[in-house]
């Protein structure tokens, strides 16, 4: 596709976004809605439409090479990503569940379950590749320096002497058997040659017929097998096995790398132009801009003098300086605004003293109000329920609207026939830099004009100027007094890492084993299928177990998109062992995680920090050491910090649930793979291991047999069977499903009782409790409706009987 076609794609995406904004803004202003099903349908529709636009804009951003266009697309893309996460949170708060199903809406939009996958923007990794490589080099250097080479060596197991002798005997006997078999094979071949030499010779015609017969049979069998294989691959019954990429794929890779190079060249050229054009605008147009600003401000002085009889007060830098003067207002309006602001400031100063005096009275009133509120809690809850649902204000819609407006005003109808190479637009850069230069010069002009206005007031209004000076001095004294009588400041905690550099802290964490080298794994490697029965089960009031595809979507929404710039390959991973950490370690790695954003902090065995009862074997390690300090540290994370804290556990019921849920805001239950996911897992993992999938390898049977086994169990079984020796034998002896049964039998599956225990624990989490309450409330409402309908029908029957009796009489 050419750049013009991606321009058309951008135009279509922006048009769809404009239509979506027109549909969404009325819902922000609607009265609270009580029909939860209708609200969910609305939110799900918006979510899917934003997801579709997100996918299109990500493709556009990856393909176009125009630097200014890419900035506009990036702005809209960030807003759309943020809005997508907001809508997901809205659906969670509405349905009290992290997992949602959109089968009916998918049909309306003619979308497939694959379209529900949240795409990871490719620029997340590509634009930070240099920083990633530098971080990898630093980590490798530290590991090599400390003598801890990152080699993949398995655990060394000890062996008894008897076992070693037995292994040697087995290998020696096998060697002797192979030699004897080879010797017997050569003898057999010699005998066959001797017998063939004594056989009678055929004539030429018979020999030719025999050769033709064998050859034609071989050729036809090969052709039929090839056609059957192509047909099965075309139908999707057998996956295509390509060891080397096709010419079309190689060409696509070359085009992609070439396009990325052009993007980098245009970006560097644009960055240089920003500096050069700004300097030229400052040197050429700067004096004229400065002179025109001064003339405008002087004219304003005279207009205010003629309208009000005195010179105005010049606005402070906090109020916007001279820029606030020329916001399409008359001198009278400007003077009135400044007078109102001064009155507000004086009132605030007076109210400060009154607040200190009335502080105790307010505290007592607050206590009384709290007591009253406790009595009114039941009423308040019913009022909130009566109010219904209302869309919460969005933090990202203004960004989306601003980007859409910029596209419509600048790029929608812009003629770019002459810009075939898609370089930057110099005219737009000049306009942008002229505004920047004007703002910078305005600050200098404001300082000069303040001094000029002060001199004018001294000359014309000397008496008023002296009085104003006295007032200002007295106000300064009051300020000083206020500082003395103010509240005592809290003592700041000592920074334990003030005398350390980030490099030294990073090295310390690496050497202690808290920072490890992350594996280069993509989110698509987390294999799992969509749950096709989710909507059906929920309609039958049965809560379905989430699928692996649902978990993958949550990881993208809650983990990757908010971090924004780390995506599939993370810059830093801190591995925390709860019972081995001291307070100093926490401070160190928290400091490093903030400085080297984005970063991920992984806490393994998260339940140990919040044990209900510490086991005897772990009492010496003090696993609950971090129970008090960990929440404090997590509270220090600001919204703008790109730090993700992930805890994993396989025994959450051992933890005290209240503090556990306070630390981890989002709790995701990882399910057992269902049949569809198991089938996909077997197929994908076998192919990745080098297996040749044929008709003798029954994947459907393997998927049925492994019900209850996790992804790790399946992977371990495949790795056990597919050793190098077995892979070499595939052509002679194809793989069968029976070979994977013994390694599976040696592992314990996740039984249904254990799964029910996890579901019962999840129902006691804050979100699970809300869902059970909502289910009970809906059940009671249905019961009441049924009673009222039954009562009405009974009344009708009674009325009918009385009428019949009257007729008989």
C-alpha positions in Angstrom: 0.0 0.0 0.0 1.2 3.5 -0.8 1.3 6.6 1.4 -2.0 7.9 -0.2 -3.8 4.7 0.7 -2.7 5.0 4.3 -3.9 8.6 4.2 -7.3 7.3 3.2 -7.2 4.8 6.0 -6.4 7.7 8.4 -9.2 9.8 7.0 -11.6 6.8 7.5 -10.4 6.3 11.1 -10.8 10.0 11.9 -14.3 10.0 10.4 -15.3 7.0 12.5 -13.8 8.7 15.6 -15.8 11.9 14.9 -19.0 9.9 14.6 -18.2 8.1 17.8 -17.6 11.3 19.7 -20.9 12.7 18.5 -22.6 9.5 19.9 -20.6 9.5 23.2 -20.9 13.1 24.3 -24.7 13.0 24.8 -24.3 9.9 27.2 -22.0 12.0 29.4 -24.8 14.5 30.0 -27.7 12.1 30.4 -29.6 11.6 33.7 -28.7 8.5 35.7 -29.9 5.3 34.0 -31.4 2.4 35.9 -31.5 -0.3 33.1 -28.1 -1.9 33.6 -28.4 -4.2 30.6 -28.9 -1.2 28.3 -26.0 0.6 29.9 -23.7 -2.4 29.4 -24.8 -2.5 25.7 -23.9 1.1 25.3 -20.5 0.8 27.0 -19.7 -2.4 25.1 -20.6 -0.7 21.8 -18.3 2.2 22.5 -15.5 -0.2 23.6 -15.6 -2.2 20.4 -15.8 1.0 18.2 -12.8 2.5 20.0 -10.9 -0.8 19.6 -11.6 -0.8 15.9 -10.3 2.8 15.6 -7.3 2.0 17.8 -6.3 -0.9 15.4 -6.6 1.4 12.3 -4.7 4.3 13.9 -1.9 2.0 15.1 -1.5 0.7 11.5 -1.5 4.2 10.1 1.2 5.4 12.6 3.4 2.4 11.7 3.2 3.0 8.0 3.2 6.8 7.3 6.6 8.6 7.1 5.4 12.3 7.4 6.8 13.5 10.8 4.1 16.1 11.5 1.3 13.7 10.6 2.8 11.0 12.8 2.7 13.4 15.8 -1.0 14.1 15.3 -1.8 10.4 14.9 0.3 9.7 18.1 -1.7 12.2 20.1 -5.0 10.7 19.0 -3.7 7.2 19.5 -2.7 7.9 23.1 -6.1 9.4 23.9 -7.9 6.4 22.3 -5.8 3.9 24.3 -6.6 5.8 27.6 -10.3 5.9 26.7 -10.3 2.2 26.0 -9.0 1.5 29.5 -11.5 3.9 31.0 -14.4 2.1 29.3 -13.1 -1.2 30.5 -13.1 0.1 34.1 -16.6 1.4 33.6 -17.8 -2.1 32.6 -16.0 -3.6 35.5 -17.8 -1.2 37.9 -21.1 -1.9 36.3 -21.0 -5.7 36.1 -18.6 -6.3 39.1 -16.5 -8.6 36.9 -13.2 -8.3 35.1 -14.4 -10.4 32.2 -17.0 -9.5 29.7 -18.6 -11.2 26.6 -19.8 -9.4 23.5 -21.2 -12.2 21.3 -24.4 -10.4 20.2 -22.6 -7.1 19.6 -19.8 -8.8 17.6 -22.5 -10.1 15.2 -24.0 -6.7 14.8 -20.6 -5.2 13.9 -19.6 -8.2 11.8 -16.5 -8.8 13.9 -14.8 -12.0 14.8 -13.4 -13.0 18.3 -9.9 -12.2 16.9 -10.9 -8.6 16.5 -11.3 -8.4 20.3 -7.5 -8.8 20.8 -6.0 -5.6 22.1 -3.1 -4.7 19.7 0.2 -3.7 21.2 1.5 -0.6 19.3 4.7 -1.6 17.5 6.4 1.8 18.3 6.5 0.9 22.0 9.6 -1.2 21.5 11.0 0.2 18.2 11.2 3.8 19.3 13.0 2.7 22.5 15.3 0.2 21.0 18.5 2.1 21.7 17.7 2.5 25.3 16.8 -1.1 25.6 20.1 -2.2 24.0 22.1 0.1 26.3 20.3 -1.4 29.3 21.0 -4.9 28.1 24.7 -4.1 27.6 24.9 -2.6 31.1 23.3 -5.6 32.7 25.6 -8.0 30.8 28.6 -6.0 31.8 27.6 -6.1 35.5 26.9 -9.8 35.4 30.3 -10.5 33.7 32.1 -8.2 36.2 30.6 -10.1 39.1 31.4 -13.5 37.6 27.8 -14.3 37.1 27.5 -15.1 33.4 23.9 -15.5 32.4 24.2 -19.1 31.1 21.3 -21.4 30.8 22.5 -24.4 32.9 20.0 -26.8 34.4 20.2 -28.0 38.0 22.9 -30.6 38.6 21.6 -33.7 40.3 23.7 -36.0 42.4 24.0 -39.7 41.4 24.9 -42.8 43.3 27.8 -45.1 42.3 25.4 -48.0 41.5 23.3 -45.8 39.2 26.4 -44.6 37.4 27.7 -48.2 36.9 24.3 -49.2 35.6 24.2 -46.3 33.1 27.7 -47.2 31.8 26.7 -50.9 31.4 23.5 -49.9 29.4 25.4 -47.6 27.1 28.2 -50.2 26.5 25.7 -53.0 25.7 23.8 -50.6 23.4 27.1 -49.8 21.6 27.9 -53.5 21.1 24.4 -54.2 19.8 24.6 -51.4 17.2 28.0 -52.8 16.0 26.6 -56.3 15.7 23.5 -55.1 13.9 25.6 -53.2 11.4 27.8 -56.3 10.9 24.8 -58.5 10.2 23.4 -55.9 7.8 26.5 -56.0 5.6 26.5 -59.8 5.5 22.8 -59.8 4.5 23.5 -57.3 1.7 26.4 -59.4 0.3 24.1 -62.5 0.2 21.4 -60.5 -1.7 24.0 -59.3 -4.2 25.2 -62.9 -4.8 21.7 -64.2 -5.3 20.8 -61.4 -7.7 23.9 -62.1 -9.8 22.8 -65.8 -10.3 19.2 -64.9 -11.3 18.1 -65.1 -14.9 18.4 -61.9 -17.0 15.1 -60.3 -18.4 14.8 -59.1 -22.0 14.9 -55.4 -22.8 11.1 -54.9 -23.2 10.2 -56.6 -19.9 12.9 -54.6 -18.1 11.6 -51.3 -19.6 8.0 -52.1 -18.7 9.0 -53.0 -15.1 10.9 -49.7 -14.7 8.1 -47.7 -16.2 5.5 -49.3 -14.0 7.5 -48.6 -10.8 8.3 -45.0 -11.8 4.7 -44.1 -12.9 3.4 -45.5 -9.6 5.9 -43.5 -7.6 5.2 -40.3 -9.6 1.4 -40.5 -9.3 1.5 -41.4 -5.6 3.8 -38.3 -5.0 1.4 -36.1 -7.0 -1.7 -37.2 -5.2 -0.1 -36.8 -1.8 1.1 -33.3 -2.7 -2.4 -32.3 -3.9 -4.0 -33.7 -0.7 -1.6 -31.8 1.5 -2.2 -28.6 -0.4 -6.0 -29.1 -0.1 -5.7 -29.7 3.6 -3.5 -26.7 4.1 -5.9 -24.5 2.1 -8.9 -25.7 4.2 -6.9 -25.1 7.4 -7.0 -28.7 8.5 -3.2 -28.9 8.5 -1.0 -25.9 9.3 1.5 -24.9 6.7 5.0 -25.8 7.7 7.5 -23.3 6.3 11.1 -23.7 7.4 12.2 -20.7 5.3 10.3 -17.5 4.6 8.8 -17.2 1.1 10.0 -14.5 -1.4 6.9 -12.4 -0.7 7.7 -12.4 3.0 11.3 -11.5 2.4 10.3 -8.6 0.2 7.8 -7.4 2.9 10.6 -7.5 5.5 12.9 -5.4 3.3 10.1 -2.9 2.6 9.4 -2.6 6.3 13.0 -2.0 7.3 13.4 0.6 4.4 10.3 2.4 5.7 11.6 2.5 9.2 14.8 4.1 7.9 12.9 6.7 6.0 10.9 7.5 9.2 14.1 8.0 11.1 15.6 10.2 8.4 12.5 12.4 8.1 12.3 12.7 11.9 15.9 13.8 12.2 15.4 16.3 9.4 12.3 17.7 11.1 14.1 18.0 14.5 16.9 20.0 12.8 14.3 22.2 11.1 12.6 23.0 14.3 15.8 24.6 15.7 16.9 26.3 12.5 13.5 27.8 11.7 13.0 29.1 15.2 16.3 30.9 15.2 15.5 32.5 11.8 12.1 33.6 13.0 13.6 35.1 16.1 16.3 37.0 14.2 14.1 38.2 11.3 10.6 38.7 12.8 11.6 39.1 16.5 12.1 42.9 16.6 8.8 43.5 14.7 6.9 41.2 17.1 8.4 42.9 20.1 7.6 46.4 18.8 4.0 45.5 17.9 3.4 44.0 21.4 4.7 47.1 23.1 2.4 49.3 21.0 -0.6 47.1 21.8 0.1 47.3 25.5 0.6 51.1 25.5 -2.6 51.5 23.5 -4.3 49.4 26.2 -2.9 51.7 29.0 -4.4 54.8 27.3 -7.8 53.1 26.6 -8.1 52.1 30.3 -7.0 55.6 31.4 -9.7 57.1 29.2 -12.4 54.6 30.2 -11.8 54.4 34.0 -9.9 57.6 34.8 -6.8 55.8 36.0 -4.1 53.5 34.8 -4.8 49.8 35.2 -2.9 47.2 37.2 -0.7 45.0 35.0 -1.7 41.3 35.2 0.8 39.1 37.0 2.6 36.2 35.3 0.3 33.7 37.1 -2.7 35.4 35.5 -1.2 35.1 32.0 0.5 38.5 31.7 -0.4 40.6 28.7 -1.9 37.6 26.9 -4.9 37.8 29.2 -5.5 41.5 28.2 -6.1 40.8 24.5 -8.6 37.9 24.9 -11.3 39.8 22.9 -12.4 42.0 25.9 -13.0 45.7 26.3 -10.8 47.8 28.7 -13.8 48.1 31.1 -14.2 44.4 31.3 -10.5 43.8 31.8 -10.4 46.4 34.6 -13.5 44.9 36.3 -11.9 41.4 36.2 -8.7 42.5 37.8 -10.6 44.4 40.5 -12.7 41.3 41.3 -9.5 39.2 41.5 -8.0 41.6 44.0 -11.1 41.5 46.2 -11.0 37.7 46.2 -7.3 37.7 47.3 -8.1 40.1 50.2 -11.1 37.9 51.2 -8.9 34.8 51.2 -6.3 36.6 53.5 -9.1 37.5 56.0 -10.7 34.1 55.9 -7.3 32.4 56.8 -7.4 34.0 60.3 -11.0 33.1 60.8 -10.3 29.5 59.9 -7.7 29.1 62.6 -10.1 30.4 65.2 -13.0 28.3 64.2 -11.0 25.1 63.7 -12.1 23.5 66.9 -15.7 24.3 66.3 -15.5 22.7 62.8 -14.0 19.5 64.2 -16.8 19.1 66.7 -19.4 19.8 63.9 -17.7 17.1 61.7 -18.0 14.6 64.5 -21.7 15.3 64.9 -22.1 15.0 61.1 -20.3 11.7 61.1 -22.7 10.4 63.8 -25.7 11.5 61.8 -24.3 10.1 58.6 -23.9 6.7 60.2 -27.6 6.7 61.0 -28.4 7.7 57.4 -26.2 5.2 55.7 -29.1 2.9 54.8 -31.0 5.8 53.3 -28.0 7.0 51.4 -27.4 3.6 49.9 -31.0 3.4 48.7 -30.8 6.9 47.2 -27.7 5.9 45.3 -29.3 2.8 44.0 -32.3 4.9 42.9 -30.0 7.3 41.2 -28.7 4.6 38.9 -25.6 4.7 36.7 -23.9 7.7 35.2 -20.8 8.0 33.0 -17.8 9.3 35.0 -15.9 12.2 33.5 -13.1 11.1 31.2 -9.4 12.2 31.4 -8.6 11.3 27.8 -11.6 12.5 25.8 -10.2 16.1 25.7 -6.9 14.7 24.2 -8.9 12.8 21.6 -11.1 15.8 20.7 -8.1 18.1 20.5 -6.3 15.7 18.1 -9.4 15.2 16.0 -9.9 19.0 15.8 -6.2 19.5 14.7 -6.6 16.9 12.0 -9.8 18.5 10.7 -8.3 22.0 10.7 -4.9 21.2 9.3 -4.7 17.9 7.5 -8.2 16.9 6.3 -8.3 19.1 3.1 -4.6 19.9 2.8 -3.2 19.5 -0.8 0.0 17.5 -0.7 0.4 16.6 -4.4 3.8 18.3 -4.5 5.0 16.6 -1.4 5.6 13.1 -2.9 8.4 12.2 -0.5 6.3 13.1 2.5 8.8 15.4 4.1 7.9 18.0 6.8 5.8 21.1 5.9 8.0 24.2 6.4 5.0 26.6 6.5 3.4 24.8 9.4 6.7 24.9 11.3 7.1 28.6 10.7 3.6 29.3 12.0 4.2 27.1 15.1 7.6 28.6 15.9 6.3 32.2 15.4 3.8 31.6 18.2 6.5 30.1 20.4 8.8 33.1 19.7 5.9 35.5 20.4 5.3 33.8 23.8 8.9 34.0 24.8 9.2 37.7 23.7 6.0 38.5 25.5 7.6 37.6 28.8 10.4 40.1 28.2 8.0 42.8 27.0 5.8 42.3 30.0 8.7 43.0 32.3 9.5 46.2 30.4 5.9 47.3 30.3 5.4 46.7 34.0 8.3 49.0 34.7 6.9 51.6 32.2 3.5 51.4 33.8 5.0 51.9 37.3 6.9 55.0 36.0 3.6 56.4 34.5 1.8 55.9 37.8 4.5 57.6 39.7 4.4 60.6 37.4 0.6 60.9 37.1 -0.7 59.4 40.4 2.0 60.1 43.0 -0.2 60.1 46.0 -2.0 56.9 45.1 1.3 55.2 44.4 2.6 56.0 47.9 -0.5 54.7 49.7 -0.3 51.5 47.7 3.3 51.0 48.7 2.4 51.2 52.4 -0.3 48.7 52.0 2.1 46.3 50.3 4.6 46.6 53.1 2.0 45.8 55.8 0.8 42.8 53.8 4.4 41.5 53.7 4.6 41.7 57.5 1.3 39.9 57.8 2.7 37.2 55.6 5.7 36.8 57.8 3.6 36.5 60.9 1.4 34.0 59.2 4.4 31.9 58.6 5.4 31.8 62.2 1.9 30.9 63.5 1.4 28.3 60.8 1.2 24.5 61.4 4.3 22.6 62.1 5.7 20.8 59.1 6.0 17.1 59.2 9.5 15.8 59.4 10.7 14.4 56.1 12.0 10.8 56.1 15.7 10.5 55.5 16.8 9.5 52.0 18.9 6.4 52.5 20.2 6.6 48.9 21.0 10.3 48.7 24.8 9.8 48.3 24.4 7.0 45.7 24.2 7.1 41.9 21.5 5.2 40.0 24.2 3.1 38.3 25.6 2.0 41.6 22.2 1.1 43.0 21.3 -0.8 39.8 24.6 -2.7 40.1 23.9 -3.6 43.7 20.4 -5.0 42.9 21.8 -7.0 40.0 24.5 -8.5 42.1 22.1 -9.4 44.9 19.8 -11.1 42.4 16.8 -8.7 42.6 17.2 -7.7 38.9 17.2 -10.4 36.3 17.5 -10.4 32.6 13.9 -10.6 31.1 13.1 -13.1 28.4 12.1 -11.7 25.0 8.6 -13.0 25.0 5.6 -11.5 23.1 2.1 -11.3 24.4 1.0 -13.4 21.5 3.1 -16.3 22.9 0.5 -16.6 25.7 -1.7 -19.0 23.7 -5.4 -19.3 24.4 -8.8 -19.3 22.6 -11.9 -17.2 23.0 -14.7 -18.4 25.3 -17.6 -19.1 23.0 -20.1 -20.0 25.8 -19.6 -17.0 28.0 -22.7 -15.1 27.0 -24.9 -18.2 27.0 -23.8 -19.2 30.5 -24.3 -15.7 31.9 -27.8 -15.6 30.4 -28.5 -18.8 32.3 -27.2 -17.2 35.6 -24.1 -19.3 35.6 -20.7 -17.5 36.1 -18.3 -18.9 33.5 -14.6 -19.4 34.1 -12.6 -16.9 32.1 -10.7 -18.1 29.1 -7.0 -17.6 28.4 -7.9 -15.1 25.7 -9.7 -13.0 28.3 -6.6 -13.0 30.6 -4.4 -12.0 27.6 -6.7 -9.0 27.0 -6.5 -7.9 30.6 -2.7 -8.1 30.6 -2.7 -5.8 27.6 -5.2 -3.3 29.1 -3.9 -3.2 32.7 -0.2 -4.0 32.2 1.2 -3.0 28.8 -0.9 0.0 27.6 -0.6 2.0 30.9 3.1 1.5 31.0 3.1 2.9 27.5 6.7 2.4 26.5 7.9 -1.0 27.7 5.4 -3.4 26.0 6.6 -6.9 25.3 10.3 -6.5 26.2 10.6 -4.8 29.6 13.6 -2.6 30.6 13.8 -3.8 34.2 12.3 -6.6 36.1 12.8 -6.7 39.9 12.3 -10.1 41.5 11.3 -9.7 45.1 11.6 -12.5 47.6 9.3 -11.3 50.4 10.9 -13.1 53.3 14.5 -12.1 52.3 14.0 -8.4 52.0 15.0 -5.6 54.4 13.6 -2.1 54.4 16.8 -0.8 52.9 16.4 -3.1 49.9 12.9 -1.9 49.3 14.1 1.8 49.3 16.9 0.9 46.9 14.9 -0.9 44.3 12.0 1.5 44.5 14.4 4.3 43.7 15.8 2.4 40.8 12.3 1.5 39.5 11.3 5.1 39.4 14.4 6.4 37.8 14.4 3.7 35.1 10.8 3.8 34.1 8.9 1.9 32.7 9.6 -0.9 35.1 7.9 -4.0 36.5 8.2 -5.3 40.1 7.4 -8.9 40.4 6.6 -10.4 43.9 6.6 -14.1 43.9 4.5 -16.1 46.4 2.6 -12.9 47.2 0.5 -14.6 49.9 3.5 -15.1 52.2 3.6 -11.4 53.0 0.0 -11.6 54.3 0.0 -15.0 56.0 -2.9 -15.7 58.4 -0.7 -18.1 60.2 3.0 -18.5 59.5 4.1 -22.2 59.0 6.7 -23.5 61.4 9.3 -24.1 58.7 9.1 -20.4 57.6 9.0 -18.7 61.0 12.8 -18.1 61.0 12.5 -16.3 57.6 9.9 -13.8 58.9 7.7 -13.7 55.8 5.4 -11.0 57.3 8.2 -8.6 57.6 7.0 -6.4 54.8 3.3 -6.4 55.7 3.4 -2.8 57.1 6.0 -1.3 54.9 4.8 -2.6 51.5 1.5 -0.6 51.5 3.3 2.6 52.4 5.7 2.2 49.5 2.9 1.5 47.1 1.1 4.6 48.2 4.1 6.7 47.2 3.6 5.7 43.5 2.1 8.6 41.7 -0.3 8.3 38.7 2.3 9.5 36.3 4.8 6.9 37.4 5.1 4.0 35.0 5.8 1.3 37.6 3.8 -1.9 37.5 3.7 -4.1 40.6 2.7 -7.8 39.9 2.2 -10.4 42.5 1.8 -14.1 41.7 0.4 -16.8 44.0 -0.9 -20.4 43.8 -2.3 -20.4 47.4 -4.2 -17.1 47.9 -6.4 -18.6 50.6 -3.4 -18.7 53.0 -3.3 -14.9 53.0 -5.4 -12.4 55.1 -7.8 -11.2 52.4 -8.3 -7.6 53.5 -4.7 -6.3 53.5 -4.0 -8.5 50.5 -6.7 -6.8 48.4 -5.7 -3.4 49.6 -2.2 -3.9 48.1 -3.3 -5.5 44.8 -6.1 -3.5 43.3 -6.7 -5.8 40.3 -7.0 -9.5 41.0 -7.0 -11.8 38.0 -7.9 -15.5 38.4 -5.9 -17.6 35.8 -8.1 -20.4 34.7 -7.4 -24.0 33.5 -7.3 -24.1 29.7 -10.6 -25.1 28.1 -10.9 -27.6 25.2 -10.4 -24.9 22.5 -7.3 -23.5 24.3 -5.8 -27.0 24.9 -6.2 -27.9 21.2 -4.5 -24.7 20.2 -1.8 -25.2 22.8 -1.0 -28.7 21.6 -0.8 -27.6 18.0 1.3 -24.4 18.6 3.7 -25.9 21.1 4.3 -29.0 19.0 5.1 -27.0 16.0 7.4 -24.7 18.0 9.2 -27.8 19.3 9.9 -29.1 15.7 7.2 -31.8 15.5 5.6 -32.8 12.2 1.8 -32.8 12.5 0.4 -35.8 10.6 -2.8 -37.8 10.6 -1.4 -40.3 13.2 -1.1 -37.5 15.8 -4.6 -37.0 17.1 -4.6 -33.6 18.7 -8.4 -33.7 19.5 -7.8 -36.8 21.7 -4.9 -35.1 23.4 -7.0 -32.0 24.1 -9.7 -34.2 25.7 -7.3 -36.3 27.7 -5.5 -33.2 29.2 -8.6 -31.7 30.8 -7.4 -30.3 34.1 -3.8 -29.9 33.0 -2.3 -26.4 32.8 -0.1 -24.9 30.1 3.0 -25.8 32.1 2.0 -29.4 32.3 1.5 -29.6 28.5 4.8 -27.8 27.8 6.7 -30.1 30.1 5.2 -33.2 28.4 6.1 -32.0 25.0 9.7 -31.1 26.0 10.1 -34.6 27.6 9.0 -36.4 24.4 10.5 -34.2 21.7 14.2 -34.8 22.3 16.7 -34.6 19.5 16.7 -38.4 19.0 12.9 -38.6 18.6 12.8 -35.6 16.3 15.3 -37.3 13.9 13.1 -40.4 13.8 9.9 -38.6 12.7 10.3 -39.4 9.0 10.5 -43.2 9.7 8.2 -43.3 12.8 5.6 -40.4 12.9 4.5 -39.0 16.3 1.4 -40.5 18.0 -0.7 -39.2 20.8 0.1 -42.3 23.0 3.7 -41.1 23.4 2.6 -38.1 25.5 0.5 -40.0 28.0 3.4 -41.3 30.3 4.9 -37.9 31.0 1.4 -36.5 31.6 0.6 -39.3 34.0 3.6 -38.4 36.2 2.1 -34.9 36.8 -0.8 -33.9 39.1 -3.6 -32.0 37.3 -5.7 -29.2 38.8 -8.8 -31.0 40.0 -12.3 -29.5 40.0 -12.4 -29.3 43.8 -9.2 -27.1 43.7 -10.8 -24.9 41.0 -13.9 -24.5 43.1 -11.7 -23.5 46.1 -10.2 -20.7 44.0 -13.6 -19.5 42.8 -14.9 -19.5 46.4 -11.8 -17.4 47.5 -12.4 -15.0 44.6 -16.0 -14.5 45.6 -14.7 -13.1 49.0 -12.6 -10.4 47.2 -14.2 -6.9 47.1 -15.2 -7.3 43.5 -16.6 -10.8 44.1 -18.7 -9.6 47.1 -20.2 -6.8 45.0 -21.1 -9.4 42.3 -22.8 -11.8 44.7 -24.8 -8.9 46.2 -25.9 -7.7 42.8 -26.9 -11.3 41.9 -28.9 -11.6 45.1 -30.6 -8.2 44.5 -31.6 -9.2 40.9 -32.9 -12.5 42.1 -35.1 -10.9 44.8 -36.4 -8.4 42.2 -37.3 -11.3 39.9 -39.0 -13.1 42.8 -41.1 -10.0 43.6 -42.1 -9.6 40.0 -43.1 -13.3 39.9 -45.2 -12.8 43.0 -47.0 -9.7 41.7 -47.8 -11.5 38.4 -49.1 -14.6 40.3 -51.2 -12.4 42.6 -52.8 -10.6 39.6 -53.5 -13.9 37.8 -55.2 -15.3 41.0 -57.3 -12.1 41.3 -58.4 -12.5 37.6 -59.3 -16.1 38.2 -61.5 -15.2 41.3 -63.2 -12.4 39.3 -63.9 -14.9 36.5 -65.5 -17.4 39.0 -67.7 -14.8 40.6 -69.0 -13.6 37.2 -69.9 -17.2 36.3 -71.8 -17.7 39.5 -73.8 -14.5 38.9 -74.7 -15.7 35.4 -75.9 -19.0 36.8 -78.1 -17.2 39.4 
